[in-house]
């Protein structure tokens, strides 16, 4: 099963500069574990093991343009051909 994962600039050091990589898995949790086998360290930047393996608070993940927090989070089911986008939350502005 091939799933395209779009990687934000801040995580591209783990993918050798690639903007998108392919992975596999039946759920997001399995996908991130699969990605970590080829791009060591990327999973720990997305998943917070101290919080029971949930997505990190300031990382947004979209499945086919839908926020997975409104689906089943890390347990969201995937199908062949899905697109997953990882986006770090951005904060800031003028005080």
N, C-alpha and C positions, 0 to 999 in steps of 0.2 A: 504494500500500500504506500503510495507516494503522496506526501503532504508537503507543500511549499511553505517555508517559514521565512518571513521577512524579518531581517535583523536590523535593529537600530544602530546607528553609528557607534554609540558607546559600547556595544557588545561585539562589534566586528573584530576586535582583537582576538576573540575566541574562535572566529571563523576564518581567520587569515584574510580579513578585509572583505569577505563576500557579503553582498547585500541580501542575498537569499540563499537558503540551503534547503535540502530535502531531508525529510525524516519519515519515520513510520511509527505507528502505534494506534491502538483502539481508543485511547483517551489522551487528553493533554498531558497527564502525568507520564504515560508511557512514551509519548512523543519527546518530552523533555529529557527523559532518561536515555532514550535512543540518541538524541542529539549529543548528549554528554559523552557518549562512547566515542564520538568522532571529534568533538569540540570540547575537550576537557575543561571543566569549570563553568561552563555556561549555565548549567542547571542551577547551581547554587546562587547565581545572580538573578534568577527568575523565581525560584521556589524557596520558601522559608521553612527549613526543616524544624526549626525551633517552634514554629507555629503549626505544627502538625502536618507539614508538607503542603500548606496552602500557598497561593501566589503571594509574592512579596507585596506589601502594602502600596508601594509606589511604582509598581509595574502593571501596565494595562495590557491585556491580551485580547485580541479580537479573532474570532472565527468567522471567516467570510463576512467581515465588517460588522459583526455583532459582538458586543462586549460579553466575554464569557462569565463575568460576575453575575449577569442576569440569566445565565444558562445554568450549568452545573459546576462552574468554577473549574478547578483542576481536574475534575472528573467528567468534564464535557466530552461526549463521544465524538469521534472523528470518522470520516469516511474518505475513501480514495478520491484525490483531486481537491480536497479542501485547501484553503489558504489560511494560514495563521500569521497574524501580525503582532509583534511584540513592540510596545511603546513605553518608554519610561515616562512617568508623570512629570510634568514640568511645572515648577512654581516660581514665583518671583514677581517682580514689578517694583513700582516706586512706593516708598513709604510715606 
